[in-house]
């Protein structure tokens, strides 16, 4: 078994995938979401790639279709990015007096914009205000949390992203 870990630095994924291809390995398990699977797919068209993702693998160009993925890429998609509206709905039931909610996303994640739009649509329907806050590096977290306190945000929804979730 060969392991590679980008430590949330998506720009490293391509080189790590290429390194695995040159080992050579028999299978690549790309378990860091769509971005790691995309990097592996870009690195090889012959080694089998198995992914785990929270987004739509067809939309991200990983597979041709859900029923017939084709190529050398297959996997499991939990499609958690499409659950932002439901998360906000549940949060609103738990904390009905909270009107301002923040969402923390990593804009480098291909699902981030979709997830933010989904939650903004739900917020309008529920009469809530959403403030989307973005983090791409370790240094971004402290100022973002200071902003949450300063703006008296009542709740925080964390986007489906390996970098953000790990921290």
CNS distance restraints for C-alpha pairs under 8 A (distance, minus, plus):
assign (resid   2 and name CA) (resid  20 and name CA) 7.57 0.50 0.50
assign (resid   4 and name CA) (resid  16 and name CA) 6.33 0.50 0.50
assign (resid   5 and name CA) (resid  16 and name CA) 7.80 0.50 0.50
assign (resid   6 and name CA) (resid  10 and name CA) 6.56 0.50 0.50
assign (resid   6 and name CA) (resid  12 and name CA) 5.81 0.50 0.50
assign (resid   6 and name CA) (resid  13 and name CA) 6.05 0.50 0.50
assign (resid   6 and name CA) (resid  16 and name CA) 7.57 0.50 0.50
assign (resid   7 and name CA) (resid 163 and name CA) 7.38 0.50 0.50
assign (resid   8 and name CA) (resid 162 and name CA) 6.82 0.50 0.50
assign (resid   8 and name CA) (resid 163 and name CA) 4.44 0.50 0.50
assign (resid   9 and name CA) (resid  13 and name CA) 7.44 0.50 0.50
assign (resid   9 and name CA) (resid 163 and name CA) 7.70 0.50 0.50
assign (resid  10 and name CA) (resid  35 and name CA) 7.14 0.50 0.50
assign (resid  10 and name CA) (resid  36 and name CA) 7.74 0.50 0.50
assign (resid  10 and name CA) (resid 108 and name CA) 7.49 0.50 0.50
assign (resid  12 and name CA) (resid  16 and name CA) 6.33 0.50 0.50
assign (resid  13 and name CA) (resid  17 and name CA) 6.05 0.50 0.50
assign (resid  13 and name CA) (resid  35 and name CA) 7.88 0.50 0.50
assign (resid  13 and name CA) (resid  36 and name CA) 6.21 0.50 0.50
assign (resid  13 and name CA) (resid  39 and name CA) 5.86 0.50 0.50
assign (resid  13 and name CA) (resid  40 and name CA) 7.94 0.50 0.50
assign (resid  14 and name CA) (resid  18 and name CA) 6.14 0.50 0.50
assign (resid  14 and name CA) (resid  39 and name CA) 4.96 0.50 0.50
assign (resid  14 and name CA) (resid  40 and name CA) 7.07 0.50 0.50
assign (resid  14 and name CA) (resid  42 and name CA) 7.65 0.50 0.50
assign (resid  14 and name CA) (resid  43 and name CA) 7.02 0.50 0.50
assign (resid  15 and name CA) (resid  19 and name CA) 6.08 0.50 0.50
assign (resid  16 and name CA) (resid  20 and name CA) 6.42 0.50 0.50
assign (resid  17 and name CA) (resid  21 and name CA) 6.33 0.50 0.50
assign (resid  17 and name CA) (resid  39 and name CA) 6.29 0.50 0.50
assign (resid  17 and name CA) (resid  40 and name CA) 5.15 0.50 0.50
assign (resid  17 and name CA) (resid  43 and name CA) 6.05 0.50 0.50
assign (resid  18 and name CA) (resid  22 and name CA) 6.34 0.50 0.50
assign (resid  18 and name CA) (resid  40 and name CA) 7.51 0.50 0.50
assign (resid  18 and name CA) (resid  43 and name CA) 5.32 0.50 0.50
assign (resid  18 and name CA) (resid  44 and name CA) 7.87 0.50 0.50
assign (resid  19 and name CA) (resid  23 and name CA) 6.55 0.50 0.50
assign (resid  20 and name CA) (resid  24 and name CA) 6.19 0.50 0.50
assign (resid  20 and name CA) (resid  25 and name CA) 6.34 0.50 0.50
assign (resid  20 and name CA) (resid  28 and name CA) 7.80 0.50 0.50
assign (resid  21 and name CA) (resid  25 and name CA) 6.25 0.50 0.50
assign (resid  21 and name CA) (resid  43 and name CA) 6.96 0.50 0.50
assign (resid  21 and name CA) (resid  44 and name CA) 6.84 0.50 0.50
assign (resid  21 and name CA) (resid  47 and name CA) 7.62 0.50 0.50
assign (resid  25 and name CA) (resid  47 and name CA) 7.45 0.50 0.50
assign (resid  26 and name CA) (resid  47 and name CA) 6.16 0.50 0.50
assign (resid  26 and name CA) (resid  48 and name CA) 6.92 0.50 0.50
assign (resid  27 and name CA) (resid  47 and name CA) 5.86 0.50 0.50
assign (resid  27 and name CA) (resid  48 and name CA) 4.91 0.50 0.50
assign (resid  27 and name CA) (resid  49 and name CA) 5.86 0.50 0.50
assign (resid  27 and name CA) (resid  50 and name CA) 7.57 0.50 0.50
assign (resid  28 and name CA) (resid  40 and name CA) 7.39 0.50 0.50
assign (resid  28 and name CA) (resid  47 and name CA) 7.16 0.50 0.50
assign (resid  28 and name CA) (resid  48 and name CA) 6.26 0.50 0.50
assign (resid  28 and name CA) (resid  49 and name CA) 4.74 0.50 0.50
assign (resid  28 and name CA) (resid  50 and name CA) 6.29 0.50 0.50
assign (resid  29 and name CA) (resid  49 and name CA) 5.88 0.50 0.50
assign (resid  29 and name CA) (resid  50 and name CA) 4.88 0.50 0.50
assign (resid  29 and name CA) (resid  51 and name CA) 5.89 0.50 0.50
assign (resid  30 and name CA) (resid  36 and name CA) 5.47 0.50 0.50
assign (resid  30 and name CA) (resid  37 and name CA) 5.07 0.50 0.50
assign (resid  30 and name CA) (resid  40 and name CA) 7.09 0.50 0.50
assign (resid  30 and name CA) (resid  49 and name CA) 6.81 0.50 0.50
assign (resid  30 and name CA) (resid  50 and name CA) 5.98 0.50 0.50
assign (resid  30 and name CA) (resid  51 and name CA) 4.62 0.50 0.50
assign (resid  30 and name CA) (resid  52 and name CA) 6.67 0.50 0.50
assign (resid  31 and name CA) (resid  36 and name CA) 6.91 0.50 0.50
assign (resid  31 and name CA) (resid  37 and name CA) 7.45 0.50 0.50
assign (resid  31 and name CA) (resid  50 and name CA) 7.89 0.50 0.50
assign (resid  31 and name CA) (resid  51 and name CA) 5.39 0.50 0.50
assign (resid  31 and name CA) (resid  52 and name CA) 4.92 0.50 0.50
assign (resid  31 and name CA) (resid  53 and name CA) 7.15 0.50 0.50
assign (resid  32 and name CA) (resid  36 and name CA) 5.30 0.50 0.50
assign (resid  32 and name CA) (resid  37 and name CA) 7.45 0.50 0.50
assign (resid  32 and name CA) (resid  51 and name CA) 7.91 0.50 0.50
assign (resid  32 and name CA) (resid  52 and name CA) 6.99 0.50 0.50
assign (resid  32 and name CA) (resid  53 and name CA) 7.25 0.50 0.50
assign (resid  32 and name CA) (resid 162 and name CA) 6.20 0.50 0.50
assign (resid  33 and name CA) (resid  37 and name CA) 6.64 0.50 0.50
assign (resid  33 and name CA) (resid  51 and name CA) 7.16 0.50 0.50
assign (resid  33 and name CA) (resid  52 and name CA) 5.76 0.50 0.50
assign (resid  33 and name CA) (resid  53 and name CA) 4.20 0.50 0.50
assign (resid  33 and name CA) (resid  54 and name CA) 6.38 0.50 0.50
assign (resid  33 and name CA) (resid  55 and name CA) 7.82 0.50 0.50
assign (resid  33 and name CA) (resid 161 and name CA) 7.50 0.50 0.50
assign (resid  33 and name CA) (resid 162 and name CA) 7.08 0.50 0.50
assign (resid  34 and name CA) (resid  38 and name CA) 5.96 0.50 0.50
assign (resid  34 and name CA) (resid  51 and name CA) 7.59 0.50 0.50
assign (resid  34 and name CA) (resid  52 and name CA) 7.54 0.50 0.50
assign (resid  34 and name CA) (resid  53 and name CA) 5.40 0.50 0.50
assign (resid  34 and name CA) (resid  54 and name CA) 7.50 0.50 0.50
assign (resid  34 and name CA) (resid  55 and name CA) 6.97 0.50 0.50
assign (resid  34 and name CA) (resid  57 and name CA) 7.25 0.50 0.50
assign (resid  34 and name CA) (resid  60 and name CA) 6.99 0.50 0.50
assign (resid  34 and name CA) (resid  62 and name CA) 7.86 0.50 0.50
assign (resid  34 and name CA) (resid 109 and name CA) 7.90 0.50 0.50
assign (resid  34 and name CA) (resid 110 and name CA) 7.20 0.50 0.50
assign (resid  35 and name CA) (resid  39 and name CA) 6.23 0.50 0.50
assign (resid  35 and name CA) (resid 109 and name CA) 6.78 0.50 0.50
assign (resid  35 and name CA) (resid 110 and name CA) 7.08 0.50 0.50
assign (resid  36 and name CA) (resid  40 and name CA) 6.26 0.50 0.50
assign (resid  37 and name CA) (resid  41 and name CA) 6.04 0.50 0.50
assign (resid  37 and name CA) (resid  49 and name CA) 7.45 0.50 0.50
assign (resid  37 and name CA) (resid  50 and name CA) 7.81 0.50 0.50
assign (resid  37 and name CA) (resid  51 and name CA) 5.83 0.50 0.50
assign (resid  37 and name CA) (resid  62 and name CA) 7.18 0.50 0.50
assign (resid  38 and name CA) (resid  42 and name CA) 6.12 0.50 0.50
assign (resid  38 and name CA) (resid  60 and name CA) 7.87 0.50 0.50
assign (resid  38 and name CA) (resid  61 and name CA) 7.80 0.50 0.50
assign (resid  38 and name CA) (resid  62 and name CA) 6.50 0.50 0.50
assign (resid  39 and name CA) (resid  43 and name CA) 6.31 0.50 0.50
assign (resid  40 and name CA) (resid  44 and name CA) 6.45 0.50 0.50
assign (resid  40 and name CA) (resid  49 and name CA) 7.11 0.50 0.50
assign (resid  41 and name CA) (resid  45 and name CA) 6.47 0.50 0.50
assign (resid  41 and name CA) (resid  49 and name CA) 7.29 0.50 0.50
assign (resid  41 and name CA) (resid  62 and name CA) 7.33 0.50 0.50
assign (resid  41 and name CA) (resid  73 and name CA) 7.20 0.50 0.50
assign (resid  45 and name CA) (resid  71 and name CA) 7.28 0.50 0.50
assign (resid  45 and name CA) (resid  72 and name CA) 6.15 0.50 0.50
assign (resid  46 and name CA) (resid  72 and name CA) 6.20 0.50 0.50
assign (resid  47 and name CA) (resid  72 and name CA) 6.51 0.50 0.50
assign (resid  48 and name CA) (resid  72 and name CA) 4.88 0.50 0.50
assign (resid  48 and name CA) (resid  73 and name CA) 6.11 0.50 0.50
assign (resid  49 and name CA) (resid  72 and name CA) 6.02 0.50 0.50
assign (resid  49 and name CA) (resid  73 and name CA) 4.71 0.50 0.50
assign (resid  49 and name CA) (resid  74 and name CA) 6.33 0.50 0.50
assign (resid  49 and name CA) (resid  75 and name CA) 7.85 0.50 0.50
assign (resid  50 and name CA) (resid  73 and name CA) 5.99 0.50 0.50
assign (resid  50 and name CA) (resid  74 and name CA) 5.09 0.50 0.50
assign (resid  50 and name CA) (resid  75 and name CA) 4.77 0.50 0.50
assign (resid  50 and name CA) (resid  76 and name CA) 7.91 0.50 0.50
assign (resid  51 and name CA) (resid  73 and name CA) 7.56 0.50 0.50
assign (resid  51 and name CA) (resid  74 and name CA) 6.40 0.50 0.50
assign (resid  51 and name CA) (resid  75 and name CA) 4.50 0.50 0.50
assign (resid  51 and name CA) (resid  76 and name CA) 6.20 0.50 0.50
assign (resid  51 and name CA) (resid  77 and name CA) 7.95 0.50 0.50
assign (resid  52 and name CA) (resid  75 and name CA) 5.83 0.50 0.50
assign (resid  52 and name CA) (resid  76 and name CA) 4.92 0.50 0.50
assign (resid  52 and name CA) (resid  77 and name CA) 5.78 0.50 0.50
assign (resid  52 and name CA) (resid  78 and name CA) 7.66 0.50 0.50
assign (resid  53 and name CA) (resid  57 and name CA) 7.43 0.50 0.50
assign (resid  53 and name CA) (resid  75 and name CA) 7.99 0.50 0.50
assign (resid  53 and name CA) (resid  76 and name CA) 6.43 0.50 0.50
assign (resid  53 and name CA) (resid  77 and name CA) 4.74 0.50 0.50
assign (resid  53 and name CA) (resid  78 and name CA) 6.22 0.50 0.50
assign (resid  53 and name CA) (resid  79 and name CA) 7.08 0.50 0.50
assign (resid  54 and name CA) (resid  77 and name CA) 5.52 0.50 0.50
assign (resid  54 and name CA) (resid  78 and name CA) 4.84 0.50 0.50
assign (resid  54 and name CA) (resid  79 and name CA) 4.32 0.50 0.50
assign (resid  54 and name CA) (resid  80 and name CA) 4.72 0.50 0.50
assign (resid  54 and name CA) (resid  81 and name CA) 5.73 0.50 0.50
assign (resid  54 and name CA) (resid 160 and name CA) 6.97 0.50 0.50
assign (resid  55 and name CA) (resid  60 and name CA) 7.75 0.50 0.50
assign (resid  55 and name CA) (resid  77 and name CA) 6.34 0.50 0.50
assign (resid  55 and name CA) (resid  78 and name CA) 6.94 0.50 0.50
assign (resid  55 and name CA) (resid  79 and name CA) 4.52 0.50 0.50
assign (resid  55 and name CA) (resid  80 and name CA) 6.44 0.50 0.50
assign (resid  55 and name CA) (resid  81 and name CA) 5.61 0.50 0.50
assign (resid  55 and name CA) (resid  82 and name CA) 7.55 0.50 0.50
assign (resid  55 and name CA) (resid 111 and name CA) 6.15 0.50 0.50
assign (resid  56 and name CA) (resid  60 and name CA) 6.34 0.50 0.50
assign (resid  56 and name CA) (resid  77 and name CA) 6.73 0.50 0.50
assign (resid  56 and name CA) (resid  79 and name CA) 6.05 0.50 0.50
assign (resid  57 and name CA) (resid  61 and name CA) 6.21 0.50 0.50
assign (resid  57 and name CA) (resid  62 and name CA) 5.15 0.50 0.50
assign (resid  57 and name CA) (resid  63 and name CA) 5.94 0.50 0.50
assign (resid  57 and name CA) (resid  66 and name CA) 7.68 0.50 0.50
assign (resid  57 and name CA) (resid  77 and name CA) 6.92 0.50 0.50
assign (resid  58 and name CA) (resid  62 and name CA) 5.89 0.50 0.50
assign (resid  58 and name CA) (resid  63 and name CA) 5.22 0.50 0.50
assign (resid  58 and name CA) (resid  64 and name CA) 5.96 0.50 0.50
assign (resid  58 and name CA) (resid  65 and name CA) 5.76 0.50 0.50
assign (resid  58 and name CA) (resid  66 and name CA) 6.96 0.50 0.50
assign (resid  60 and name CA) (resid 110 and name CA) 7.51 0.50 0.50
assign (resid  62 and name CA) (resid  73 and name CA) 6.66 0.50 0.50
assign (resid  62 and name CA) (resid  74 and name CA) 7.96 0.50 0.50
assign (resid  63 and name CA) (resid  68 and name CA) 7.90 0.50 0.50
assign (resid  63 and name CA) (resid  69 and name CA) 4.59 0.50 0.50
assign (resid  63 and name CA) (resid  70 and name CA) 6.40 0.50 0.50
assign (resid  63 and name CA) (resid  71 and name CA) 7.42 0.50 0.50
assign (resid  63 and name CA) (resid  73 and name CA) 6.45 0.50 0.50
assign (resid  63 and name CA) (resid  74 and name CA) 7.01 0.50 0.50
assign (resid  64 and name CA) (resid  68 and name CA) 6.77 0.50 0.50
assign (resid  64 and name CA) (resid  69 and name CA) 5.06 0.50 0.50
assign (resid  64 and name CA) (resid  70 and name CA) 6.12 0.50 0.50
assign (resid  65 and name CA) (resid  69 and name CA) 5.04 0.50 0.50
assign (resid  65 and name CA) (resid  70 and name CA) 7.76 0.50 0.50
assign (resid  69 and name CA) (resid  73 and name CA) 6.87 0.50 0.50
assign (resid  69 and name CA) (resid  74 and name CA) 6.11 0.50 0.50
assign (resid  70 and name CA) (resid  74 and name CA) 7.89 0.50 0.50
assign (resid  79 and name CA) (resid  83 and name CA) 7.67 0.50 0.50
assign (resid  80 and name CA) (resid  84 and name CA) 7.76 0.50 0.50
assign (resid  80 and name CA) (resid 160 and name CA) 6.81 0.50 0.50
assign (resid  81 and name CA) (resid 111 and name CA) 6.36 0.50 0.50
assign (resid  81 and name CA) (resid 112 and name CA) 7.80 0.50 0.50
assign (resid  81 and name CA) (resid 114 and name CA) 7.36 0.50 0.50
assign (resid  81 and name CA) (resid 115 and name CA) 5.29 0.50 0.50
assign (resid  81 and name CA) (resid 159 and name CA) 7.59 0.50 0.50
assign (resid  81 and name CA) (resid 160 and name CA) 6.10 0.50 0.50
assign (resid  82 and name CA) (resid 114 and name CA) 7.79 0.50 0.50
assign (resid  82 and name CA) (resid 115 and name CA) 6.30 0.50 0.50
assign (resid  82 and name CA) (resid 118 and name CA) 6.95 0.50 0.50
assign (resid  83 and name CA) (resid  87 and name CA) 6.20 0.50 0.50
assign (resid  83 and name CA) (resid 115 and name CA) 7.92 0.50 0.50
assign (resid  84 and name CA) (resid  88 and name CA) 6.27 0.50 0.50
assign (resid  84 and name CA) (resid 115 and name CA) 6.12 0.50 0.50
assign (resid  84 and name CA) (resid 116 and name CA) 7.69 0.50 0.50
assign (resid  84 and name CA) (resid 118 and name CA) 6.14 0.50 0.50
assign (resid  84 and name CA) (resid 119 and name CA) 5.09 0.50 0.50
assign (resid  84 and name CA) (resid 159 and name CA) 7.89 0.50 0.50
assign (resid  85 and name CA) (resid  89 and name CA) 6.17 0.50 0.50
assign (resid  85 and name CA) (resid 118 and name CA) 5.90 0.50 0.50
assign (resid  85 and name CA) (resid 119 and name CA) 4.73 0.50 0.50
assign (resid  85 and name CA) (resid 120 and name CA) 7.93 0.50 0.50
assign (resid  85 and name CA) (resid 121 and name CA) 7.53 0.50 0.50
assign (resid  85 and name CA) (resid 122 and name CA) 5.00 0.50 0.50
assign (resid  85 and name CA) (resid 123 and name CA) 7.58 0.50 0.50
assign (resid  86 and name CA) (resid  90 and name CA) 6.19 0.50 0.50
assign (resid  87 and name CA) (resid  91 and name CA) 6.10 0.50 0.50
assign (resid  87 and name CA) (resid 157 and name CA) 7.75 0.50 0.50
assign (resid  88 and name CA) (resid  92 and name CA) 6.03 0.50 0.50
assign (resid  88 and name CA) (resid 119 and name CA) 6.91 0.50 0.50
assign (resid  88 and name CA) (resid 122 and name CA) 7.13 0.50 0.50
assign (resid  88 and name CA) (resid 123 and name CA) 7.22 0.50 0.50
assign (resid  88 and name CA) (resid 157 and name CA) 7.71 0.50 0.50
assign (resid  89 and name CA) (resid  93 and name CA) 6.40 0.50 0.50
assign (resid  89 and name CA) (resid 122 and name CA) 7.56 0.50 0.50
assign (resid  89 and name CA) (resid 126 and name CA) 7.44 0.50 0.50
assign (resid  90 and name CA) (resid  94 and name CA) 6.28 0.50 0.50
assign (resid  91 and name CA) (resid  95 and name CA) 5.91 0.50 0.50
assign (resid  91 and name CA) (resid  96 and name CA) 7.81 0.50 0.50
assign (resid  92 and name CA) (resid  96 and name CA) 4.93 0.50 0.50
assign (resid  92 and name CA) (resid  97 and name CA) 7.88 0.50 0.50
assign (resid  92 and name CA) (resid  98 and name CA) 7.16 0.50 0.50
assign (resid  92 and name CA) (resid 126 and name CA) 7.92 0.50 0.50
assign (resid  98 and name CA) (resid 128 and name CA) 7.88 0.50 0.50
assign (resid  98 and name CA) (resid 154 and name CA) 5.41 0.50 0.50
assign (resid  98 and name CA) (resid 155 and name CA) 7.17 0.50 0.50
assign (resid  99 and name CA) (resid 127 and name CA) 7.39 0.50 0.50
assign (resid  99 and name CA) (resid 128 and name CA) 4.90 0.50 0.50
assign (resid  99 and name CA) (resid 129 and name CA) 6.06 0.50 0.50
assign (resid  99 and name CA) (resid 154 and name CA) 7.09 0.50 0.50
assign (resid 100 and name CA) (resid 128 and name CA) 6.03 0.50 0.50
assign (resid 100 and name CA) (resid 129 and name CA) 4.79 0.50 0.50
assign (resid 100 and name CA) (resid 130 and name CA) 6.07 0.50 0.50
assign (resid 100 and name CA) (resid 131 and name CA) 7.49 0.50 0.50
assign (resid 100 and name CA) (resid 153 and name CA) 5.42 0.50 0.50
assign (resid 100 and name CA) (resid 154 and name CA) 5.71 0.50 0.50
assign (resid 100 and name CA) (resid 155 and name CA) 7.17 0.50 0.50
assign (resid 101 and name CA) (resid 128 and name CA) 7.17 0.50 0.50
assign (resid 101 and name CA) (resid 129 and name CA) 6.11 0.50 0.50
assign (resid 101 and name CA) (resid 130 and name CA) 5.02 0.50 0.50
assign (resid 101 and name CA) (resid 131 and name CA) 6.33 0.50 0.50
assign (resid 101 and name CA) (resid 153 and name CA) 5.73 0.50 0.50
assign (resid 101 and name CA) (resid 154 and name CA) 5.77 0.50 0.50
assign (resid 101 and name CA) (resid 155 and name CA) 4.93 0.50 0.50
assign (resid 101 and name CA) (resid 156 and name CA) 5.76 0.50 0.50
assign (resid 101 and name CA) (resid 157 and name CA) 7.40 0.50 0.50
assign (resid 102 and name CA) (resid 130 and name CA) 5.42 0.50 0.50
assign (resid 102 and name CA) (resid 131 and name CA) 4.55 0.50 0.50
assign (resid 102 and name CA) (resid 132 and name CA) 5.71 0.50 0.50
assign (resid 102 and name CA) (resid 133 and name CA) 6.86 0.50 0.50
assign (resid 102 and name CA) (resid 148 and name CA) 7.53 0.50 0.50
assign (resid 102 and name CA) (resid 153 and name CA) 6.48 0.50 0.50
assign (resid 102 and name CA) (resid 154 and name CA) 7.93 0.50 0.50
assign (resid 102 and name CA) (resid 155 and name CA) 6.31 0.50 0.50
assign (resid 102 and name CA) (resid 156 and name CA) 4.81 0.50 0.50
assign (resid 102 and name CA) (resid 157 and name CA) 6.20 0.50 0.50
assign (resid 103 and name CA) (resid 116 and name CA) 7.55 0.50 0.50
assign (resid 103 and name CA) (resid 130 and name CA) 6.88 0.50 0.50
assign (resid 103 and name CA) (resid 131 and name CA) 6.14 0.50 0.50
assign (resid 103 and name CA) (resid 132 and name CA) 4.78 0.50 0.50
assign (resid 103 and name CA) (resid 133 and name CA) 5.96 0.50 0.50
assign (resid 103 and name CA) (resid 156 and name CA) 5.67 0.50 0.50
assign (resid 103 and name CA) (resid 157 and name CA) 4.69 0.50 0.50
assign (resid 103 and name CA) (resid 158 and name CA) 5.71 0.50 0.50
assign (resid 103 and name CA) (resid 159 and name CA) 6.73 0.50 0.50
assign (resid 104 and name CA) (resid 132 and name CA) 6.12 0.50 0.50
assign (resid 104 and name CA) (resid 133 and name CA) 4.96 0.50 0.50
assign (resid 104 and name CA) (resid 134 and name CA) 5.84 0.50 0.50
assign (resid 104 and name CA) (resid 135 and name CA) 7.24 0.50 0.50
assign (resid 104 and name CA) (resid 156 and name CA) 7.24 0.50 0.50
assign (resid 104 and name CA) (resid 157 and name CA) 6.32 0.50 0.50
assign (resid 104 and name CA) (resid 158 and name CA) 4.87 0.50 0.50
assign (resid 104 and name CA) (resid 159 and name CA) 5.69 0.50 0.50
assign (resid 104 and name CA) (resid 164 and name CA) 7.87 0.50 0.50
assign (resid 105 and name CA) (resid 112 and name CA) 6.05 0.50 0.50
assign (resid 105 and name CA) (resid 116 and name CA) 7.80 0.50 0.50
assign (resid 105 and name CA) (resid 132 and name CA) 7.21 0.50 0.50
assign (resid 105 and name CA) (resid 133 and name CA) 6.32 0.50 0.50
assign (resid 105 and name CA) (resid 134 and name CA) 5.05 0.50 0.50
assign (resid 105 and name CA) (resid 135 and name CA) 6.29 0.50 0.50
assign (resid 105 and name CA) (resid 158 and name CA) 6.64 0.50 0.50
assign (resid 105 and name CA) (resid 159 and name CA) 5.01 0.50 0.50
assign (resid 105 and name CA) (resid 160 and name CA) 7.68 0.50 0.50
assign (resid 105 and name CA) (resid 161 and name CA) 7.28 0.50 0.50
assign (resid 105 and name CA) (resid 164 and name CA) 7.12 0.50 0.50
assign (resid 106 and name CA) (resid 112 and name CA) 6.34 0.50 0.50
assign (resid 106 and name CA) (resid 134 and name CA) 5.54 0.50 0.50
assign (resid 106 and name CA) (resid 135 and name CA) 5.14 0.50 0.50
assign (resid 106 and name CA) (resid 136 and name CA) 5.49 0.50 0.50
assign (resid 106 and name CA) (resid 159 and name CA) 7.61 0.50 0.50
assign (resid 106 and name CA) (resid 161 and name CA) 6.80 0.50 0.50
assign (resid 106 and name CA) (resid 163 and name CA) 7.53 0.50 0.50
assign (resid 106 and name CA) (resid 164 and name CA) 6.75 0.50 0.50
assign (resid 107 and name CA) (resid 112 and name CA) 5.56 0.50 0.50
assign (resid 107 and name CA) (resid 113 and name CA) 7.04 0.50 0.50
assign (resid 107 and name CA) (resid 134 and name CA) 6.45 0.50 0.50
assign (resid 107 and name CA) (resid 135 and name CA) 7.31 0.50 0.50
assign (resid 107 and name CA) (resid 136 and name CA) 6.97 0.50 0.50
assign (resid 108 and name CA) (resid 112 and name CA) 7.46 0.50 0.50
assign (resid 108 and name CA) (resid 136 and name CA) 6.97 0.50 0.50
assign (resid 109 and name CA) (resid 161 and name CA) 6.73 0.50 0.50
assign (resid 111 and name CA) (resid 115 and name CA) 6.01 0.50 0.50
assign (resid 111 and name CA) (resid 160 and name CA) 8.00 0.50 0.50
assign (resid 112 and name CA) (resid 116 and name CA) 6.07 0.50 0.50
assign (resid 112 and name CA) (resid 159 and name CA) 7.18 0.50 0.50
assign (resid 112 and name CA) (resid 160 and name CA) 7.84 0.50 0.50
assign (resid 112 and name CA) (resid 161 and name CA) 8.00 0.50 0.50
assign (resid 113 and name CA) (resid 117 and name CA) 6.11 0.50 0.50
assign (resid 114 and name CA) (resid 118 and name CA) 6.10 0.50 0.50
assign (resid 115 and name CA) (resid 119 and name CA) 6.30 0.50 0.50
assign (resid 115 and name CA) (resid 159 and name CA) 7.26 0.50 0.50
assign (resid 116 and name CA) (resid 120 and name CA) 6.11 0.50 0.50
assign (resid 116 and name CA) (resid 132 and name CA) 7.05 0.50 0.50
assign (resid 117 and name CA) (resid 121 and name CA) 6.14 0.50 0.50
assign (resid 118 and name CA) (resid 122 and name CA) 6.39 0.50 0.50
assign (resid 119 and name CA) (resid 123 and name CA) 6.01 0.50 0.50
assign (resid 119 and name CA) (resid 130 and name CA) 7.74 0.50 0.50
assign (resid 120 and name CA) (resid 124 and name CA) 6.37 0.50 0.50
assign (resid 120 and name CA) (resid 129 and name CA) 7.98 0.50 0.50
assign (resid 120 and name CA) (resid 130 and name CA) 6.22 0.50 0.50
assign (resid 121 and name CA) (resid 125 and name CA) 6.56 0.50 0.50
assign (resid 122 and name CA) (resid 126 and name CA) 6.15 0.50 0.50
assign (resid 123 and name CA) (resid 127 and name CA) 5.87 0.50 0.50
assign (resid 123 and name CA) (resid 128 and name CA) 4.73 0.50 0.50
assign (resid 123 and name CA) (resid 129 and name CA) 6.11 0.50 0.50
assign (resid 123 and name CA) (resid 130 and name CA) 6.46 0.50 0.50
assign (resid 124 and name CA) (resid 128 and name CA) 6.10 0.50 0.50
assign (resid 124 and name CA) (resid 129 and name CA) 7.29 0.50 0.50
assign (resid 133 and name CA) (resid 144 and name CA) 6.81 0.50 0.50
assign (resid 134 and name CA) (resid 140 and name CA) 7.90 0.50 0.50
assign (resid 134 and name CA) (resid 144 and name CA) 7.76 0.50 0.50
assign (resid 135 and name CA) (resid 140 and name CA) 5.24 0.50 0.50
assign (resid 135 and name CA) (resid 141 and name CA) 6.45 0.50 0.50
assign (resid 135 and name CA) (resid 144 and name CA) 7.70 0.50 0.50
assign (resid 135 and name CA) (resid 164 and name CA) 7.67 0.50 0.50
assign (resid 136 and name CA) (resid 140 and name CA) 6.65 0.50 0.50
assign (resid 137 and name CA) (resid 141 and name CA) 7.59 0.50 0.50
assign (resid 139 and name CA) (resid 143 and name CA) 7.87 0.50 0.50
assign (resid 140 and name CA) (resid 144 and name CA) 6.28 0.50 0.50
assign (resid 141 and name CA) (resid 145 and name CA) 6.19 0.50 0.50
assign (resid 142 and name CA) (resid 146 and name CA) 6.19 0.50 0.50
assign (resid 143 and name CA) (resid 147 and name CA) 6.14 0.50 0.50
assign (resid 144 and name CA) (resid 148 and name CA) 6.38 0.50 0.50
assign (resid 145 and name CA) (resid 149 and name CA) 6.42 0.50 0.50
assign (resid 146 and name CA) (resid 150 and name CA) 6.08 0.50 0.50
assign (resid 147 and name CA) (resid 151 and name CA) 5.89 0.50 0.50
assign (resid 148 and name CA) (resid 152 and name CA) 5.97 0.50 0.50
assign (resid 148 and name CA) (resid 153 and name CA) 5.36 0.50 0.50
assign (resid 149 and name CA) (resid 153 and name CA) 6.55 0.50 0.50
assign (resid 158 and name CA) (resid 164 and name CA) 7.49 0.50 0.50
assign (resid 158 and name CA) (resid 165 and name CA) 7.42 0.50 0.50
assign (resid 159 and name CA) (resid 164 and name CA) 7.38 0.50 0.50
assign (resid 159 and name CA) (resid 165 and name CA) 7.83 0.50 0.50
assign (resid 160 and name CA) (resid 164 and name CA) 7.71 0.50 0.50
assign (resid 160 and name CA) (resid 165 and name CA) 7.12 0.50 0.50
assign (resid 161 and name CA) (resid 165 and name CA) 5.88 0.50 0.50
assign (resid 162 and name CA) (resid 166 and name CA) 5.90 0.50 0.50
assign (resid 163 and name CA) (resid 167 and name CA) 6.80 0.50 0.50
